[in-house]
Amino acid sequence: MDFGLSEQDAAVQAAVRAFAAEHLAPAARRADEEGAFDGTRVPLLGEAGLLGGPIDPAHGGRGWTHVQWALALMELGAVDSSWRGFATVQTCLCGMLIERFGTDAQRSALLPGLTSGRAIFAYALTEPEAGTDVASLRTTATADGDGWQLHGTKHWITNGGVADHIVVFANADPDAGKNGMACFLVAGDAAGLKREPMEGQELGHRASDHATLKFDGVRVGPDDVVGGVGGGFDVAMGGLGEGRLGVAAGAVGIQQAALDACLDWTRTRRQFGRRIGDFQLVQSDLAEMHAALESTRLLTLKAAWQRDHGEDNHRAVSVAKWAACEAAVMAADKAVLLHGARGYTSAYPVERLLRDAKGLQIYEGTAHIQRIIIARDLLGKESR
């Protein structure tokens, strides 16, 4: 049992930290306030390995381990959750999905553009009436010659409004439920596809692109299927498994940013003739934030380590995702309170941390569904 980072692990972490500080941190506040996605930065992430870190170098990736990838996403999450979310969608939900379930032709055609940032990808699973209950999706794939026509609506699709390629889940056999699902590759400019911004303003992740996608007879061919017709549910779950680990890492990053901000603030802010960090109630909050950060970072790195060793660890991923996201909300909430009135404005980053943290309790499976996954796995199936 070794809790230290290898030389290569530490190098990846340091490189991503430096990249985020130089290229993302200076614009994070403005991007959040403007609520605008800046696609010009995507190739920069590609050059830094942040769009293909864990993908095979043969397809343009860096061949990073899951542990190294988790460390990278922690660093992104500490600086800007919108870009952490982009990297998770591009790499985990789409890139690693195509690498695992796609054909050789699909991998060769798509992954180099994905890892370099020349092409933007989106993962279209969620629907107005199908979120947590993936098997109830209503988007259909109707047979049309040797291909299919897609009909239906997806919403809350990150990158959906700007994606060059969209990974779309539809039901080719509605009577079969989840066993009739299929995963299709759709071009962003496909005929019959309409893309609209999500209604209203997001609570957090405001520098991301979130869209509603409407499919009205979008045609896909046999070469556009990923994982075979009927295999879509397993493909979707495979993508979500990678995505949940990415969300957990991002939540750890938010906790680190919240604690760092509070330490800086409580060392310098003075009240009643003393720095506020010397008051015991403030120290209690700092200690709680630190303990939660240490524990959820270990849970997340453990889950990543298990992935590197080929273990089936869906429970460990759900534990890490649930615990880290709950702790991120707690840490950001305490950070706002400790900063007082200043924490209630965008002049300080802690209010953005709190808004972003709430989204992590929902993305890639809500906090409620993670609890169910954990408990069901603990209980096992009832013996008859």
ABEGO torsion letter per residue (X at the ends): XBABBBAAAAAAAAAAAAAAAAAAAAAAAAAAAAGBBBAAAAAAAAAAGAAAAABBAAAGBAGBBAAAAAAAAAAAAAABAAAAAAAAAAAAAAAAAAAAABBAAAAAAAAAAAAAGABBBBBBABBAABBABAAABABBBBBBEABBBBBEBBBGBBGAAABABBBBBBBABAAAEAAABBBBBBBAABBGBBBBBBBEBBABGAABBBBBBBBBGBBBBAAABBGEBGAAAAAAAAAAAAAAAAAAAAAAAAAAAAAAAAAAAAAABBBGGBBAAABAAAAAAAAAAAAAAAAAAAAAAAAAAAAAAGBBAAAAAAAAAAAAAAAAAAAAAAAAAAAEAAAABAABAAAAAAAAAAAAAABGEBAAAAAAAAAAAAAEBBBX
